[in-house]
């Protein structure tokens, strides 16, 4: 019990700071994870067993180290440092998944999404009447990262509207899964408030004006509607058909959809060209923007696609390793669902596809807030695989 409190309490404090004061929260969690690599060195077999994500990160570290032959020492060292921090954070998330109940984490993620939405409206209102200093806006997560055209989009404490949208989608996925199947650990004891929270998350996603996010939100709502009203699927299908006719009228930034798609396709094509310049070892994570600028004369921080970013940064090994990781994880998730039908597995089946789908149009892992939340979800999924066979299929753990 003492060990649980000693680790869980500071970690939960770090998560709260991650939402309210992002730089402080990120720094605190990195500090908590600082010695995790020692445990990895002391017990390498224990840590590497049944942990494909750890193996994948170590693979990326090895590929990055080999890039020292290309004399881009700054990019290699920064990329290596980033991956070293990533290893420590992953090991910390693994440890925390054994000490903090799953329902505590999912409640936090949902509350994080609600805070992003509410703070987004509050910050927008404050910015109309006050000129907050940049250092304060940076601490609060209200300093926009991205194009100036994004300033009218909601992002709350997430720095960027696309990153905020990803976090909101994860929160909505968890909440809708909870609402579609009654649980002993709801967000609140009052059903109407839970549904109001879901509505607020939907409003937040819409206000981020992310076209990909809105499409994924609609898909999520459709899946949930079919689960809850499975006896009225014909009626729901008819209502959806009518709704799709008028959807385009309220679709955010619909006038610039074609232009944005062409711009994104150009970035993808150029990112693939960056990969072709160094197909075996890539150009390293921090070397991508420099190589992209040298080739096109335009600054682009990442490939806006998780697979292309890994392929360009870490070469064929990084791309193949990622595909293997995704296929393996999907197979295990499907297998465990068919075998055990644990209620907790429904949360992972709802959120993991959302993360992957959003990653196809934007590299949201560049945000430490998004990255830490995704690492936590994967850590709990790994923990679920280890404990599921110990329980009867109808029981719910965590």
NULOLO-594826 format. One record per residue (C-alpha): residue number from 1; x, y, z; chain. Coordinates in Angstrom, 3 decimals. Example, Ala and Ser with C-alpha at 12.3 -4.5 7.8 and 13.67 -1.06 7.14 Angstrom:
# residues 2
+-----+----------+----------+----------+------+
| pos |        u |        v |        w | unit |
+-----+----------+----------+----------+------+
|   1 |   12.300 |   -4.500 |    7.800 |    A |
|   2 |   13.670 |   -1.060 |    7.140 |    A |
+-----+----------+----------+----------+------+
***
This chain:
# residues 398
+-----+----------+----------+----------+------+
| pos |        u |        v |        w | unit |
+-----+----------+----------+----------+------+
|   1 |    0.000 |    0.000 |    0.000 |    A |
|   2 |    2.837 |    2.419 |    0.808 |    A |
|   3 |    4.481 |    1.747 |   -2.558 |    A |
|   4 |    1.170 |    2.290 |   -4.342 |    A |
|   5 |    0.657 |    5.663 |   -2.663 |    A |
|   6 |    4.307 |    6.666 |   -3.156 |    A |
|   7 |    4.063 |    6.149 |   -6.927 |    A |
|   8 |    0.380 |    6.755 |   -7.659 |    A |
|   9 |   -0.052 |   10.075 |   -5.856 |    A |
|  10 |    2.827 |   11.975 |   -7.552 |    A |
|  11 |    1.851 |   10.428 |  -10.898 |    A |
|  12 |   -1.777 |   11.543 |  -10.590 |    A |
|  13 |   -0.528 |   14.994 |   -9.610 |    A |
|  14 |    1.550 |   15.039 |  -12.792 |    A |
|  15 |   -1.489 |   14.101 |  -14.889 |    A |
|  16 |   -3.545 |   16.929 |  -13.389 |    A |
|  17 |   -0.728 |   19.374 |  -14.094 |    A |
|  18 |   -0.504 |   17.958 |  -17.637 |    A |
|  19 |   -4.051 |   19.213 |  -18.209 |    A |
|  20 |   -3.935 |   22.538 |  -16.322 |    A |
|  21 |   -0.281 |   23.610 |  -16.596 |    A |
|  22 |    1.084 |   21.491 |  -19.474 |    A |
|  23 |    4.803 |   22.446 |  -19.328 |    A |
|  24 |    4.887 |   21.856 |  -15.564 |    A |
|  25 |    3.029 |   18.562 |  -15.893 |    A |
|  26 |    5.296 |   17.325 |  -18.677 |    A |
|  27 |    8.395 |   18.313 |  -16.720 |    A |
|  28 |    7.091 |   16.625 |  -13.569 |    A |
|  29 |    6.298 |   13.350 |  -15.349 |    A |
|  30 |    9.690 |   13.351 |  -17.075 |    A |
|  31 |   11.282 |   13.924 |  -13.670 |    A |
|  32 |    9.339 |   11.025 |  -12.141 |    A |
|  33 |   10.515 |    8.755 |  -14.957 |    A |
|  34 |   14.176 |    9.763 |  -14.776 |    A |
|  35 |   15.509 |    6.496 |  -13.265 |    A |
|  36 |   13.333 |    4.017 |  -15.125 |    A |
|  37 |   16.210 |    3.148 |  -17.462 |    A |
|  38 |   18.172 |    1.778 |  -14.498 |    A |
|  39 |   15.418 |   -0.725 |  -13.784 |    A |
|  40 |   15.527 |   -1.702 |  -17.445 |    A |
|  41 |   19.266 |   -2.358 |  -17.247 |    A |
|  42 |   18.974 |   -4.323 |  -14.011 |    A |
|  43 |   16.143 |   -6.559 |  -15.231 |    A |
|  44 |   16.225 |   -6.518 |  -19.047 |    A |
|  45 |   14.414 |   -9.830 |  -19.512 |    A |
|  46 |   11.576 |   -8.861 |  -17.213 |    A |
|  47 |   10.983 |   -5.556 |  -18.940 |    A |
|  48 |   11.288 |   -6.792 |  -22.503 |    A |
|  49 |    9.016 |   -9.825 |  -22.102 |    A |
|  50 |    5.673 |   -9.401 |  -23.863 |    A |
|  51 |    6.348 |   -5.712 |  -24.517 |    A |
|  52 |    6.408 |   -5.045 |  -28.276 |    A |
|  53 |    6.201 |   -1.262 |  -27.816 |    A |
|  54 |    9.398 |   -1.216 |  -25.755 |    A |
|  55 |   11.108 |   -3.314 |  -28.403 |    A |
|  56 |    9.882 |   -0.910 |  -31.094 |    A |
|  57 |   11.227 |    2.157 |  -29.265 |    A |
|  58 |   14.592 |    0.453 |  -28.726 |    A |
|  59 |   14.633 |   -0.361 |  -32.443 |    A |
|  60 |   14.134 |    3.326 |  -33.248 |    A |
|  61 |   16.960 |    4.220 |  -30.857 |    A |
|  62 |   19.274 |    1.786 |  -32.644 |    A |
|  63 |   18.357 |    3.170 |  -36.071 |    A |
|  64 |   18.925 |    6.717 |  -34.794 |    A |
|  65 |   22.368 |    5.810 |  -33.408 |    A |
|  66 |   23.411 |    4.418 |  -36.798 |    A |
|  67 |   22.671 |    7.826 |  -38.338 |    A |
|  68 |   25.814 |    9.215 |  -36.685 |    A |
|  69 |   27.582 |    8.156 |  -39.872 |    A |
|  70 |   25.702 |   10.897 |  -41.701 |    A |
|  71 |   27.355 |   13.617 |  -39.565 |    A |
|  72 |   24.063 |   15.226 |  -38.568 |    A |
|  73 |   25.154 |   15.111 |  -34.942 |    A |
|  74 |   22.662 |   17.669 |  -33.664 |    A |
|  75 |   19.647 |   15.911 |  -35.170 |    A |
|  76 |   20.880 |   12.494 |  -34.034 |    A |
|  77 |   21.566 |   13.599 |  -30.463 |    A |
|  78 |   18.237 |   15.384 |  -30.098 |    A |
|  79 |   16.365 |   12.427 |  -31.585 |    A |
|  80 |   18.243 |   10.009 |  -29.328 |    A |
|  81 |   17.454 |   12.143 |  -26.281 |    A |
|  82 |   13.774 |   12.270 |  -27.243 |    A |
|  83 |   13.625 |    8.469 |  -27.580 |    A |
|  84 |   15.451 |    8.040 |  -24.267 |    A |
|  85 |   12.790 |   10.199 |  -22.574 |    A |
|  86 |   10.126 |    8.200 |  -24.399 |    A |
|  87 |   11.497 |    4.914 |  -23.033 |    A |
|  88 |   11.463 |    6.277 |  -19.486 |    A |
|  89 |    7.914 |    7.620 |  -19.853 |    A |
|  90 |    6.714 |    4.300 |  -21.239 |    A |
|  91 |    8.241 |    2.379 |  -18.351 |    A |
|  92 |    6.669 |    4.841 |  -15.890 |    A |
|  93 |    3.270 |    4.377 |  -17.544 |    A |
|  94 |    3.710 |    0.607 |  -17.333 |    A |
|  95 |    4.446 |    0.825 |  -13.637 |    A |
|  96 |    1.530 |    3.171 |  -13.022 |    A |
|  97 |   -0.914 |    0.863 |  -14.834 |    A |
|  98 |   -0.313 |   -1.715 |  -12.096 |    A |
|  99 |   -0.923 |    0.763 |   -9.269 |    A |
| 100 |   -3.759 |    2.992 |  -10.504 |    A |
| 101 |   -7.167 |    1.533 |  -11.384 |    A |
| 102 |   -8.324 |    1.807 |  -14.979 |    A |
| 103 |  -11.538 |    3.595 |  -13.988 |    A |
| 104 |   -9.449 |    6.324 |  -12.302 |    A |
| 105 |   -7.467 |    6.911 |  -15.479 |    A |
| 106 |  -10.448 |    6.967 |  -17.815 |    A |
| 107 |  -12.255 |    9.406 |  -15.486 |    A |
| 108 |   -9.205 |   11.663 |  -15.656 |    A |
| 109 |   -9.059 |   11.498 |  -19.477 |    A |
| 110 |  -12.752 |   12.391 |  -19.752 |    A |
| 111 |  -12.298 |   15.270 |  -17.281 |    A |
| 112 |   -9.230 |   16.370 |  -19.267 |    A |
| 113 |  -11.391 |   16.567 |  -22.396 |    A |
| 114 |  -14.044 |   18.570 |  -20.568 |    A |
| 115 |  -11.385 |   20.942 |  -19.254 |    A |
| 116 |  -10.003 |   21.474 |  -22.775 |    A |
| 117 |  -13.466 |   22.449 |  -24.003 |    A |
| 118 |  -14.353 |   24.719 |  -21.087 |    A |
| 119 |  -10.916 |   26.347 |  -20.893 |    A |
| 120 |  -10.995 |   26.911 |  -24.653 |    A |
| 121 |  -14.127 |   29.031 |  -24.341 |    A |
| 122 |  -12.802 |   30.785 |  -21.217 |    A |
| 123 |   -9.430 |   31.585 |  -22.797 |    A |
| 124 |  -11.153 |   32.877 |  -25.945 |    A |
| 125 |  -13.321 |   35.169 |  -23.815 |    A |
| 126 |  -10.363 |   36.379 |  -21.739 |    A |
| 127 |   -8.313 |   37.114 |  -24.845 |    A |
| 128 |  -11.084 |   39.442 |  -26.029 |    A |
| 129 |  -10.853 |   41.665 |  -22.954 |    A |
| 130 |   -7.292 |   41.143 |  -21.684 |    A |
| 131 |   -3.817 |   40.870 |  -23.140 |    A |
| 132 |   -2.282 |   38.017 |  -21.214 |    A |
| 133 |    1.530 |   37.806 |  -21.193 |    A |
| 134 |    2.959 |   35.070 |  -23.404 |    A |
| 135 |    4.687 |   33.327 |  -20.492 |    A |
| 136 |    1.314 |   32.901 |  -18.753 |    A |
| 137 |   -0.381 |   31.701 |  -21.953 |    A |
| 138 |    2.456 |   29.213 |  -22.420 |    A |
| 139 |    1.980 |   27.832 |  -18.904 |    A |
| 140 |   -1.775 |   27.519 |  -19.445 |    A |
| 141 |   -1.421 |   25.862 |  -22.860 |    A |
| 142 |   -3.157 |   28.803 |  -24.539 |    A |
| 143 |   -0.252 |   29.832 |  -26.775 |    A |
| 144 |   -1.207 |   28.795 |  -30.307 |    A |
| 145 |    1.223 |   26.513 |  -32.139 |    A |
| 146 |    0.460 |   26.479 |  -35.840 |    A |
| 147 |   -0.816 |   28.823 |  -38.502 |    A |
| 148 |   -2.411 |   32.133 |  -37.564 |    A |
| 149 |   -5.566 |   30.941 |  -39.338 |    A |
| 150 |   -6.075 |   28.504 |  -36.452 |    A |
| 151 |   -6.608 |   31.229 |  -33.876 |    A |
| 152 |  -10.420 |   31.021 |  -34.088 |    A |
| 153 |  -10.389 |   27.274 |  -33.448 |    A |
| 154 |  -10.788 |   25.802 |  -29.971 |    A |
| 155 |   -7.722 |   24.206 |  -28.402 |    A |
| 156 |   -7.960 |   25.025 |  -24.677 |    A |
| 157 |   -4.811 |   23.923 |  -22.875 |    A |
| 158 |   -3.542 |   21.735 |  -25.750 |    A |
| 159 |   -1.594 |   24.418 |  -27.713 |    A |
| 160 |   -2.974 |   23.222 |  -31.060 |    A |
| 161 |   -6.558 |   22.549 |  -32.257 |    A |
| 162 |   -5.683 |   19.230 |  -33.921 |    A |
| 163 |   -4.000 |   17.942 |  -30.758 |    A |
| 164 |   -6.990 |   19.115 |  -28.727 |    A |
| 165 |   -9.338 |   17.323 |  -31.112 |    A |
| 166 |   -7.437 |   14.050 |  -30.707 |    A |
| 167 |   -7.640 |   14.277 |  -26.913 |    A |
| 168 |  -11.335 |   15.142 |  -27.093 |    A |
| 169 |  -12.016 |   12.170 |  -29.374 |    A |
| 170 |  -10.270 |    9.817 |  -26.949 |    A |
| 171 |  -12.301 |   11.256 |  -24.059 |    A |
| 172 |  -15.536 |   10.969 |  -26.048 |    A |
| 173 |  -14.726 |    7.389 |  -27.041 |    A |
| 174 |  -14.229 |    6.408 |  -23.408 |    A |
| 175 |  -17.373 |    8.211 |  -22.255 |    A |
| 176 |  -19.594 |    6.835 |  -25.027 |    A |
| 177 |  -18.357 |    3.308 |  -24.319 |    A |
| 178 |  -19.223 |    3.864 |  -20.668 |    A |
| 179 |  -22.690 |    5.200 |  -21.531 |    A |
| 180 |  -23.463 |    2.386 |  -23.969 |    A |
| 181 |  -22.818 |   -0.206 |  -21.273 |    A |
| 182 |  -23.674 |    0.597 |  -17.608 |    A |
| 183 |  -20.675 |    0.360 |  -15.302 |    A |
| 184 |  -20.092 |    0.574 |  -11.580 |    A |
| 185 |  -17.625 |    3.420 |  -12.188 |    A |
| 186 |  -19.527 |    6.142 |  -14.141 |    A |
| 187 |  -18.232 |    9.657 |  -14.582 |    A |
| 188 |  -20.927 |   10.875 |  -12.165 |    A |
| 189 |  -23.901 |    9.232 |  -10.451 |    A |
| 190 |  -26.386 |   11.277 |  -12.477 |    A |
| 191 |  -27.043 |    9.900 |  -16.005 |    A |
| 192 |  -28.187 |   13.249 |  -17.415 |    A |
| 193 |  -24.927 |   14.908 |  -16.384 |    A |
| 194 |  -22.972 |   12.105 |  -18.072 |    A |
| 195 |  -24.892 |   12.660 |  -21.302 |    A |
| 196 |  -24.456 |   16.429 |  -20.973 |    A |
| 197 |  -20.705 |   15.836 |  -20.628 |    A |
| 198 |  -20.779 |   13.794 |  -23.848 |    A |
| 199 |  -22.618 |   16.651 |  -25.568 |    A |
| 200 |  -20.042 |   19.150 |  -24.328 |    A |
| 201 |  -17.219 |   17.006 |  -25.711 |    A |
| 202 |  -19.020 |   16.906 |  -29.071 |    A |
| 203 |  -19.315 |   20.701 |  -29.037 |    A |
| 204 |  -15.600 |   20.941 |  -28.270 |    A |
| 205 |  -14.697 |   18.641 |  -31.168 |    A |
| 206 |  -16.855 |   20.685 |  -33.521 |    A |
| 207 |  -15.275 |   23.945 |  -32.324 |    A |
| 208 |  -11.771 |   22.635 |  -33.021 |    A |
| 209 |  -12.967 |   22.711 |  -36.653 |    A |
| 210 |  -10.975 |   19.605 |  -37.450 |    A |
| 211 |  -12.587 |   17.953 |  -40.466 |    A |
| 212 |  -11.013 |   14.583 |  -39.686 |    A |
| 213 |  -12.074 |   14.913 |  -36.060 |    A |
| 214 |  -15.678 |   15.660 |  -36.998 |    A |
| 215 |  -15.860 |   12.648 |  -39.332 |    A |
| 216 |  -14.462 |   10.381 |  -36.604 |    A |
| 217 |  -16.874 |   11.874 |  -34.065 |    A |
| 218 |  -19.828 |   11.112 |  -36.338 |    A |
| 219 |  -18.576 |    7.563 |  -36.870 |    A |
| 220 |  -18.221 |    7.162 |  -33.107 |    A |
| 221 |  -21.759 |    8.423 |  -32.488 |    A |
| 222 |  -23.137 |    6.102 |  -35.162 |    A |
| 223 |  -21.460 |    3.069 |  -33.617 |    A |
| 224 |  -22.748 |    4.044 |  -30.173 |    A |
| 225 |  -26.288 |    4.625 |  -31.480 |    A |
| 226 |  -26.379 |    1.169 |  -33.039 |    A |
| 227 |  -25.138 |   -0.348 |  -29.776 |    A |
| 228 |  -27.695 |    1.411 |  -27.580 |    A |
| 229 |  -30.682 |    1.234 |  -29.941 |    A |
| 230 |  -29.908 |   -2.090 |  -31.578 |    A |
| 231 |  -33.630 |   -2.884 |  -31.832 |    A |
| 232 |  -34.297 |    0.230 |  -33.898 |    A |
| 233 |  -31.482 |    0.055 |  -36.446 |    A |
| 234 |  -33.779 |    0.684 |  -39.432 |    A |
| 235 |  -35.048 |    3.924 |  -37.886 |    A |
| 236 |  -31.508 |    5.011 |  -36.984 |    A |
| 237 |  -30.309 |    4.274 |  -40.521 |    A |
| 238 |  -33.089 |    6.428 |  -41.945 |    A |
| 239 |  -32.303 |    9.308 |  -39.608 |    A |
| 240 |  -28.626 |    9.065 |  -40.499 |    A |
| 241 |  -29.409 |    9.165 |  -44.210 |    A |
| 242 |  -31.433 |   12.355 |  -43.729 |    A |
| 243 |  -28.711 |   13.847 |  -41.532 |    A |
| 244 |  -25.981 |   13.198 |  -44.096 |    A |
| 245 |  -27.855 |   15.296 |  -46.654 |    A |
| 246 |  -27.629 |   18.413 |  -44.468 |    A |
| 247 |  -24.247 |   17.616 |  -42.917 |    A |
| 248 |  -22.228 |   19.536 |  -45.465 |    A |
| 249 |  -24.071 |   22.750 |  -44.620 |    A |
| 250 |  -22.655 |   22.793 |  -41.081 |    A |
| 251 |  -19.322 |   21.148 |  -41.844 |    A |
| 252 |  -16.476 |   23.360 |  -40.514 |    A |
| 253 |  -14.194 |   25.028 |  -43.062 |    A |
| 254 |  -16.019 |   23.270 |  -45.903 |    A |
| 255 |  -15.048 |   25.979 |  -48.395 |    A |
| 256 |  -11.347 |   25.178 |  -47.981 |    A |
| 257 |  -11.654 |   21.385 |  -47.819 |    A |
| 258 |  -10.352 |   20.732 |  -51.336 |    A |
| 259 |   -7.458 |   23.173 |  -50.935 |    A |
| 260 |   -6.505 |   21.664 |  -47.585 |    A |
| 261 |   -6.624 |   18.151 |  -49.040 |    A |
| 262 |   -4.360 |   19.125 |  -51.923 |    A |
| 263 |   -1.922 |   20.752 |  -49.476 |    A |
| 264 |   -1.906 |   17.647 |  -47.297 |    A |
| 265 |   -1.325 |   15.365 |  -50.287 |    A |
| 266 |    1.627 |   17.550 |  -51.312 |    A |
| 267 |    3.130 |   17.207 |  -47.832 |    A |
| 268 |    2.681 |   13.433 |  -47.974 |    A |
| 269 |    4.329 |   13.230 |  -51.395 |    A |
| 270 |    7.265 |   15.375 |  -50.272 |    A |
| 271 |    7.600 |   13.353 |  -47.053 |    A |
| 272 |    7.829 |   10.181 |  -49.113 |    A |
| 273 |   10.528 |   11.876 |  -51.197 |    A |
| 274 |   12.414 |   12.596 |  -47.956 |    A |
| 275 |   12.181 |    8.879 |  -47.170 |    A |
| 276 |   13.557 |    7.996 |  -50.611 |    A |
| 277 |   16.639 |   10.108 |  -49.889 |    A |
| 278 |   17.522 |    7.842 |  -46.933 |    A |
| 279 |   15.391 |    4.687 |  -47.233 |    A |
| 280 |   17.363 |    2.433 |  -44.902 |    A |
| 281 |   18.026 |    4.566 |  -41.813 |    A |
| 282 |   15.831 |    7.615 |  -42.370 |    A |
| 283 |   16.797 |   11.201 |  -41.570 |    A |
| 284 |   16.078 |   11.036 |  -37.770 |    A |
| 285 |   13.078 |   12.627 |  -36.087 |    A |
| 286 |   14.607 |   16.085 |  -35.673 |    A |
| 287 |   16.312 |   15.885 |  -39.041 |    A |
| 288 |   13.002 |   15.637 |  -40.906 |    A |
| 289 |   12.100 |   19.356 |  -40.886 |    A |
| 290 |   15.598 |   20.387 |  -41.995 |    A |
| 291 |   15.674 |   17.856 |  -44.842 |    A |
| 292 |   12.149 |   18.803 |  -45.916 |    A |
| 293 |   13.131 |   22.491 |  -46.006 |    A |
| 294 |   16.278 |   21.756 |  -48.014 |    A |
| 295 |   14.235 |   19.838 |  -50.563 |    A |
| 296 |   11.174 |   22.122 |  -50.906 |    A |
| 297 |   12.123 |   25.502 |  -49.422 |    A |
| 298 |    9.099 |   25.198 |  -47.096 |    A |
| 299 |    9.189 |   24.534 |  -43.356 |    A |
| 300 |    7.012 |   21.602 |  -42.293 |    A |
| 301 |    7.629 |   20.188 |  -38.786 |    A |
| 302 |    6.331 |   16.680 |  -39.490 |    A |
| 303 |    4.750 |   14.547 |  -42.197 |    A |
| 304 |    1.129 |   14.898 |  -40.975 |    A |
| 305 |    0.882 |   11.116 |  -41.089 |    A |
| 306 |    2.223 |    8.769 |  -38.433 |    A |
| 307 |    3.386 |    6.076 |  -40.870 |    A |
| 308 |    5.096 |    8.478 |  -43.278 |    A |
| 309 |    6.742 |   10.300 |  -40.362 |    A |
| 310 |    8.196 |    7.073 |  -38.982 |    A |
| 311 |    9.213 |    5.954 |  -42.463 |    A |
| 312 |   11.008 |    9.216 |  -43.255 |    A |
| 313 |   12.573 |    9.547 |  -39.794 |    A |
| 314 |   13.636 |    5.933 |  -39.195 |    A |
| 315 |   13.656 |    4.329 |  -42.618 |    A |
| 316 |   12.311 |    0.956 |  -43.652 |    A |
| 317 |   12.982 |   -0.559 |  -40.225 |    A |
| 318 |   10.840 |    2.102 |  -38.540 |    A |
| 319 |    7.984 |    1.720 |  -41.023 |    A |
| 320 |    7.968 |   -2.087 |  -41.011 |    A |
| 321 |    8.299 |   -2.121 |  -37.216 |    A |
| 322 |    5.274 |    0.157 |  -36.872 |    A |
| 323 |    3.130 |   -1.933 |  -39.233 |    A |
| 324 |    4.133 |   -5.082 |  -37.348 |    A |
| 325 |    3.243 |   -3.412 |  -34.046 |    A |
| 326 |   -0.183 |   -2.321 |  -35.311 |    A |
| 327 |   -1.068 |   -5.699 |  -36.836 |    A |
| 328 |    0.123 |   -7.595 |  -33.774 |    A |
| 329 |   -1.788 |   -5.318 |  -31.389 |    A |
| 330 |   -4.962 |   -5.531 |  -33.484 |    A |
| 331 |   -4.754 |   -9.315 |  -33.613 |    A |
| 332 |   -4.264 |   -9.605 |  -29.850 |    A |
| 333 |   -7.095 |   -7.164 |  -29.137 |    A |
| 334 |   -9.497 |   -9.094 |  -31.372 |    A |
| 335 |   -8.362 |  -12.425 |  -29.911 |    A |
| 336 |   -8.843 |  -11.310 |  -26.313 |    A |
| 337 |  -12.246 |   -9.848 |  -27.109 |    A |
| 338 |  -13.508 |  -13.101 |  -28.629 |    A |
| 339 |  -12.068 |  -15.188 |  -25.790 |    A |
| 340 |  -12.895 |  -13.185 |  -22.668 |    A |
| 341 |  -15.439 |  -10.446 |  -23.520 |    A |
| 342 |  -14.134 |   -8.328 |  -20.657 |    A |
| 343 |  -16.042 |   -5.006 |  -20.377 |    A |
| 344 |  -12.737 |   -3.137 |  -20.137 |    A |
| 345 |  -11.722 |   -4.398 |  -23.575 |    A |
| 346 |  -14.565 |   -2.364 |  -25.098 |    A |
| 347 |  -12.764 |    0.838 |  -24.122 |    A |
| 348 |   -9.614 |   -0.173 |  -25.979 |    A |
| 349 |  -11.574 |   -1.364 |  -29.018 |    A |
| 350 |  -13.190 |    2.076 |  -29.195 |    A |
| 351 |  -10.162 |    4.308 |  -28.549 |    A |
| 352 |   -7.248 |    2.538 |  -30.287 |    A |
| 353 |   -8.859 |    2.720 |  -33.776 |    A |
| 354 |   -9.629 |    6.416 |  -33.174 |    A |
| 355 |   -5.971 |    7.107 |  -32.401 |    A |
| 356 |   -4.778 |    5.243 |  -35.492 |    A |
| 357 |   -7.384 |    6.825 |  -37.768 |    A |
| 358 |   -6.549 |   10.353 |  -36.617 |    A |
| 359 |   -2.851 |    9.573 |  -37.017 |    A |
| 360 |   -3.395 |    8.942 |  -40.729 |    A |
| 361 |   -4.056 |   12.644 |  -41.328 |    A |
| 362 |   -1.937 |   14.288 |  -38.631 |    A |
| 363 |    1.106 |   13.360 |  -36.561 |    A |
| 364 |   -0.415 |   14.213 |  -33.175 |    A |
| 365 |    2.340 |   12.284 |  -31.361 |    A |
| 366 |    4.430 |   15.437 |  -31.709 |    A |
| 367 |    2.383 |   16.718 |  -28.754 |    A |
| 368 |    3.679 |   15.462 |  -25.399 |    A |
| 369 |    0.194 |   15.732 |  -23.929 |    A |
| 370 |   -1.264 |   13.432 |  -26.588 |    A |
| 371 |    1.758 |   11.126 |  -26.458 |    A |
| 372 |    1.534 |   10.590 |  -22.687 |    A |
| 373 |   -2.214 |    9.884 |  -22.821 |    A |
| 374 |   -1.713 |    7.357 |  -25.630 |    A |
| 375 |    1.164 |    5.696 |  -23.759 |    A |
| 376 |   -1.118 |    5.344 |  -20.736 |    A |
| 377 |   -3.900 |    3.747 |  -22.772 |    A |
| 378 |   -1.450 |    1.288 |  -24.341 |    A |
| 379 |    0.048 |    0.532 |  -20.905 |    A |
| 380 |   -3.393 |   -0.280 |  -19.515 |    A |
| 381 |   -4.184 |   -2.432 |  -22.543 |    A |
| 382 |   -0.949 |   -4.351 |  -21.931 |    A |
| 383 |   -1.857 |   -4.710 |  -18.244 |    A |
| 384 |   -5.327 |   -5.930 |  -19.221 |    A |
| 385 |   -3.805 |   -8.687 |  -21.354 |    A |
| 386 |   -1.807 |   -9.895 |  -18.359 |    A |
| 387 |   -4.689 |   -9.948 |  -15.853 |    A |
| 388 |   -7.661 |  -10.890 |  -18.057 |    A |
| 389 |   -7.215 |  -14.711 |  -17.892 |    A |
| 390 |   -7.360 |  -14.549 |  -14.089 |    A |
| 391 |  -10.944 |  -13.297 |  -14.100 |    A |
| 392 |  -14.264 |  -14.760 |  -15.080 |    A |
| 393 |  -15.398 |  -13.330 |  -18.457 |    A |
| 394 |  -18.362 |  -11.518 |  -16.872 |    A |
| 395 |  -16.347 |   -9.670 |  -14.232 |    A |
| 396 |  -15.039 |   -6.154 |  -14.675 |    A |
| 397 |  -11.615 |   -5.280 |  -13.300 |    A |
| 398 |  -10.567 |   -1.712 |  -12.504 |    A |
+-----+----------+----------+----------+------+
***
